[in-house]
Amino acid sequence: MSEKVPALTKIDEYRWLIPRSGKMNVPGVIYTSRLLMESQGADESAKQVANVAHLPGIVKYSLAMPDIHWGYGFPIGGVAAFDMNTGVISPGGVGYDINCGCRLIRTAMRLQDIQPRLRELATALFQNIPSGVGSKGPLKLSLKEEKKVLAQGSRWAVAQGYGTAEDLEATEDRGMMAGADPEKVSDRALERGREQLGTLGSGNHFLEIEMVQEIFDRQAAAAFGLSEGQITLLIHSGSRGLGYQICDDYLAAMVKHMGQMEIPLPDRQLSCAYLDSGRGKDYLSAMACAANYAWANRQMLMHWSRETFEKTLQASPRDLGMQLLYDVSHNIAKIETLPLEGKPVRLCVHRKGATRAFPPGHEALPQQYRAVGQPVLIPGDMGTGSYVMVGTQRAYEETFGSTCHGAGRVLSRTQAVKASRGRGIAREMADRGVLVMAGGKGTLREEIPEAYKNLDQVVDVVHGASLSRKVAKLKALACIKG
């Protein structure tokens, strides 16, 4: 049972401390504002931040970003780093949708180029991009070919003609996580993934046509190829049923063996394995497979979106100028070398509903962005558009190179459905200037704007705390929901 969380102590305008108490190994720190804390309501995700602090080998702090909300074991918006010798890996710290993430495609088009045909374009995307619960893609992979996807990620997709080498350069980890071993993935997970490659999925997954509404940082925007009035396309999806099954499989195994580890945990959802154990290594290998599947999935979604733009607008690839700006991961654990007490240390960083935000000069960044820092993509709800931000040195030193990943829910899906009863959500969104399409009314009701925190307020916190800096704000024009 979770221990009671001590009262939060204000450190400064953007940071709140959960003091170390009981069997916590480190304190907790939540990046938020008083305004966001008030909107959080009865959500007890701060308790989960304290719970994570009990895990063996955790270093420095148990962290949470301003989009924090209740999750499985770890809060969504949680960040924690673990010592490679004494620390653990916890599937609850990665999440069920492994490597759920976003990729942003910039274009050479302006609003006037697509506005007369926006509905036609949105309809074509809705028809050509498989979406919804249990959706299946046009590919029917053999088992042998599926295992290649799990091992190679986006590189498999590009090799099959779904994109270019330039796409890989603009993808986190170049679209492939090392150490993936398909033999560590269950038959059930493989079965679930075989027909879902190239599908959007359901829930909060989306494909959104957006326009650059405002530029905040001219230098970074120029490096990212962004300007006011420019059309962009944002894709949000993950590893589908395969990633879910991998998480479920390893959680079940770790729960079963927690007694053998003799780790006193306040919540069994924090079940874990030591990083240097066989079970821990197996999970990391299986998680890498799901991460690679997700990158391949988004690569193919982008490829088919490009084809849809070309056919619908009857324009050449050169005229459209659709280039991948960047692809970021939201739910993942990575072995990274980061500064700890002034020294570079190898750590296993869990980012669950959090985005990597590496600073200028980091060798992991594509050459074209190295002078300004890593692009950070922060989507909002289907009515608010999104932000493009850039990573900072402060995040690198203070939050293990991490920042927020979105707006964060304040209403559960059940609460949102209840709150939207009797309303025409698509009509409401049209009145706000956003064309919305979804397979069913249920998805739109679950994803109503008031189900999420205010995106501007969330972004203001990470910008004010210097965990990432604002570069551009994007306005939603049309949204295809899963």
Backbone hydrogen bonds, N-H to C=O, Kabsch-Sander energy under -0.5 kcal/mol:
donor,donor_aa,acceptor,acceptor_aa,energy
9,T,17,L,-2.7
11,I,15,R,-2.5
12,D,15,R,-1.5
16,W,30,I,-2.2
17,L,9,T,-3.6
18,I,28,G,-3.2
24,M,21,S,-2.3
25,N,53,A,-3.0
26,V,53,A,-0.6
28,G,18,I,-2.5
29,V,62,S,-2.6
30,I,16,W,-2.8
31,Y,64,A,-2.8
32,T,14,Y,-1.5
32,T,30,I,-0.7
37,M,33,S,-2.4
38,E,34,R,-2.0
39,S,35,L,-1.5
40,Q,36,L,-1.1
41,G,38,E,-0.8
43,D,40,Q,-1.5
47,K,44,E,-1.4
48,Q,44,E,-0.8
49,V,45,S,-1.5
50,A,46,A,-1.7
51,N,47,K,-2.2
52,V,48,Q,-2.4
53,A,49,V,-1.1
54,H,51,N,-1.9
55,L,52,V,-1.8
58,I,55,L,-1.3
59,V,81,A,-2.4
61,Y,59,V,-2.1
62,S,27,P,-2.0
63,L,61,Y,-0.6
63,L,79,V,-2.6
64,A,29,V,-1.6
65,M,77,G,-2.7
68,I,65,M,-1.6
69,H,76,I,-1.9
73,G,71,G,-0.8
74,F,72,Y,-1.9
74,F,92,G,-0.7
76,I,69,H,-2.4
77,G,352,K,-3.6
78,G,75,P,-1.5
78,G,352,K,-1.1
79,V,63,L,-2.2
80,A,350,H,-1.8
82,F,348,C,-1.7
83,D,57,G,-2.6
84,M,346,R,-0.8
87,G,83,D,-2.1
88,V,56,P,-0.7
89,I,273,A,-2.8
92,G,271,S,-0.5
93,G,90,S,-2.1
94,V,91,P,-1.6
95,G,91,P,-2.8
98,I,96,Y,-1.6
99,N,331,N,-3.8
100,C,97,D,-1.8
101,G,237,S,-2.3
102,C,328,V,-1.6
103,R,235,I,-2.0
104,L,326,Y,-2.3
105,I,233,L,-3.1
106,R,104,L,-0.5
106,R,323,Q,-2.5
107,T,231,I,-1.1
108,A,320,L,-3.3
111,L,229,G,-1.0
113,D,110,R,-1.3
114,I,110,R,-0.8
114,I,111,L,-1.2
115,Q,111,L,-2.5
117,R,114,I,-1.4
118,L,115,Q,-1.3
121,L,117,R,-2.7
122,A,118,L,-2.8
123,T,119,R,-2.5
124,A,120,E,-2.0
125,L,121,L,-2.3
126,F,122,A,-2.4
127,Q,123,T,-2.0
128,N,124,A,-2.2
129,I,125,L,-2.2
132,G,201,G,-2.9
135,S,132,G,-1.8
137,G,195,E,-2.8
139,L,197,L,-0.5
141,L,194,R,-1.2
146,E,142,S,-2.6
147,K,143,L,-2.0
148,K,144,K,-1.1
149,V,145,E,-1.8
150,L,146,E,-2.1
151,A,147,K,-1.5
152,Q,148,K,-2.5
153,G,149,V,-2.7
154,S,175,G,-2.4
155,R,152,Q,-1.5
156,W,153,G,-1.3
157,A,153,G,-1.2
158,V,154,S,-2.7
159,A,155,R,-2.1
160,Q,156,W,-1.4
161,G,158,V,-1.7
162,Y,157,A,-2.7
163,G,161,G,-1.2
167,D,164,T,-0.8
168,L,164,T,-1.0
169,E,165,A,-1.5
170,A,166,E,-1.1
171,T,168,L,-1.7
172,E,327,D,-1.9
174,R,171,T,-2.7
175,G,172,E,-1.8
176,M,173,D,-1.7
178,A,176,M,-0.5
180,A,177,M,-0.7
181,D,285,S,-1.0
184,K,181,D,-2.4
185,V,182,P,-1.6
190,L,186,S,-2.2
191,E,187,D,-2.5
192,R,188,R,-2.1
193,G,189,A,-1.8
194,R,190,L,-1.2
196,Q,193,G,-1.0
197,L,193,G,-0.6
199,T,196,Q,-1.0
200,L,130,P,-3.4
205,H,202,S,-1.5
206,F,236,H,-1.3
207,L,480,I,-2.1
208,E,234,L,-2.8
209,I,478,A,-2.6
210,E,208,E,-0.5
210,E,232,T,-2.6
211,M,475,K,-2.2
212,V,230,Q,-2.8
213,Q,211,M,-0.7
213,Q,473,K,-2.7
214,E,473,K,-1.6
216,F,471,V,-3.0
217,D,471,V,-1.4
218,R,216,F,-0.5
221,A,217,D,-2.6
222,A,218,R,-2.3
223,A,219,Q,-2.0
224,F,220,A,-2.1
225,G,221,A,-0.7
225,G,222,A,-0.7
226,L,221,A,-3.0
229,G,212,V,-3.1
230,Q,227,S,-1.7
231,I,109,M,-2.6
232,T,210,E,-3.1
233,L,105,I,-2.3
234,L,208,E,-2.7
235,I,103,R,-2.6
236,H,206,F,-2.9
237,S,101,G,-1.7
239,S,98,I,-0.6
242,L,239,S,-0.7
243,G,239,S,-1.6
244,Y,240,R,-1.7
245,Q,241,G,-2.5
246,I,242,L,-2.2
247,C,243,G,-2.2
248,D,244,Y,-2.5
249,D,245,Q,-2.9
250,Y,246,I,-2.2
251,L,247,C,-2.4
252,A,248,D,-2.1
253,A,249,D,-1.8
254,M,250,Y,-2.3
255,V,251,L,-2.9
256,K,252,A,-1.9
257,H,253,A,-1.2
258,M,254,M,-0.6
258,M,255,V,-0.9
260,Q,257,H,-0.6
261,M,257,H,-0.9
261,M,258,M,-0.6
262,E,258,M,-1.0
263,I,258,M,-0.8
265,L,263,I,-0.8
270,L,267,D,-2.1
271,S,268,R,-1.7
273,A,89,I,-1.8
275,L,87,G,-2.3
277,S,274,Y,-2.0
281,K,277,S,-2.4
282,D,278,G,-2.3
283,Y,279,R,-2.2
284,L,280,G,-2.1
285,S,281,K,-2.0
286,A,282,D,-2.4
287,M,283,Y,-3.5
288,A,284,L,-2.0
289,C,285,S,-1.3
290,A,286,A,-1.9
291,A,287,M,-2.5
292,N,288,A,-2.4
293,Y,289,C,-2.2
294,A,290,A,-2.3
295,W,291,A,-2.1
296,A,292,N,-2.4
297,N,293,Y,-2.5
298,R,294,A,-2.5
299,Q,295,W,-2.2
300,M,296,A,-2.1
301,L,297,N,-2.2
302,M,298,R,-2.2
303,H,299,Q,-2.1
304,W,300,M,-2.5
305,S,301,L,-1.8
306,R,302,M,-2.6
307,E,303,H,-2.1
308,T,304,W,-2.0
309,F,305,S,-2.4
310,E,306,R,-2.4
311,K,307,E,-2.5
312,T,308,T,-2.6
313,L,309,F,-2.5
314,Q,310,E,-0.8
315,A,310,E,-1.5
320,L,316,S,-2.3
321,G,317,P,-2.5
322,M,317,P,-0.5
323,Q,106,R,-2.3
323,Q,321,G,-0.9
325,L,104,L,-3.1
326,Y,104,L,-1.0
327,D,170,A,-1.0
328,V,102,C,-2.8
330,H,100,C,-2.7
331,N,100,C,-1.0
332,I,330,H,-0.6
332,I,351,R,-2.4
334,K,349,V,-2.1
336,E,334,K,-0.8
336,E,347,L,-2.6
338,L,336,E,-0.7
338,L,345,V,-2.6
340,L,343,K,-2.9
343,K,340,L,-1.5
345,V,338,L,-2.7
347,L,336,E,-2.9
348,C,82,F,-2.3
349,V,334,K,-3.0
349,V,347,L,-0.8
350,H,80,A,-3.5
350,H,348,C,-0.6
351,R,332,I,-2.9
351,R,349,V,-0.6
352,K,78,G,-2.5
352,K,350,H,-0.5
353,G,330,H,-1.0
353,G,351,R,-0.7
354,A,330,H,-1.8
355,T,403,T,-2.3
356,R,329,S,-0.6
357,A,401,G,-2.8
361,G,370,R,-3.2
362,H,359,P,-1.6
365,L,362,H,-1.6
369,Y,366,P,-1.8
370,R,366,P,-1.0
370,R,367,Q,-0.6
372,V,369,Y,-1.2
373,G,369,Y,-2.9
374,Q,358,F,-2.2
376,V,389,M,-2.7
378,I,376,V,-0.5
378,I,387,Y,-2.9
380,G,385,G,-1.4
382,M,447,E,-0.5
384,T,381,D,-1.1
385,G,381,D,-0.8
386,S,474,L,-1.7
387,Y,378,I,-2.3
388,V,472,A,-2.8
389,M,376,V,-3.3
389,M,387,Y,-0.5
390,V,469,R,-1.5
391,G,374,Q,-2.1
392,T,357,A,-0.9
392,T,467,L,-0.6
395,A,466,S,-0.6
396,Y,392,T,-1.6
397,E,393,Q,-2.0
398,E,394,R,-2.4
399,T,395,A,-2.2
401,G,395,A,-2.6
402,S,395,A,-0.5
403,T,355,T,-2.3
407,A,379,P,-0.5
410,V,451,A,-3.1
411,L,451,A,-1.7
416,A,412,S,-2.6
417,V,413,R,-2.3
418,K,414,T,-2.0
419,A,415,Q,-2.5
420,S,416,A,-1.5
421,R,418,K,-1.1
423,R,420,S,-2.1
425,I,423,R,-1.0
428,E,424,G,-2.4
429,M,425,I,-2.6
430,A,426,A,-2.1
431,D,427,R,-2.1
432,R,428,E,-0.8
432,R,429,M,-0.6
433,G,430,A,-1.6
434,V,429,M,-2.6
435,L,477,L,-2.6
436,V,434,V,-0.5
437,M,479,C,-2.6
443,T,440,G,-0.5
444,L,440,G,-1.0
445,R,441,K,-2.2
446,E,442,G,-2.1
447,E,443,T,-1.5
448,I,445,R,-0.9
451,A,448,I,-2.3
452,Y,449,P,-1.9
453,K,408,G,-2.7
455,L,453,K,-0.6
458,V,454,N,-1.9
459,V,455,L,-2.7
460,D,456,D,-2.3
461,V,457,Q,-1.3
462,V,458,V,-1.6
463,H,459,V,-2.4
464,G,460,D,-2.6
465,A,461,V,-2.5
466,S,463,H,-1.1
467,L,462,V,-2.6
468,S,462,V,-1.3
469,R,390,V,-2.2
471,V,388,V,-2.5
472,A,388,V,-2.1
473,K,214,E,-2.5
474,L,386,S,-3.3
475,K,211,M,-3.4
477,L,209,I,-2.8
478,A,209,I,-1.6
479,C,435,L,-3.2
480,I,207,L,-3.3
481,K,437,M,-3.1
481,K,479,C,-0.6
482,G,205,H,-2.2
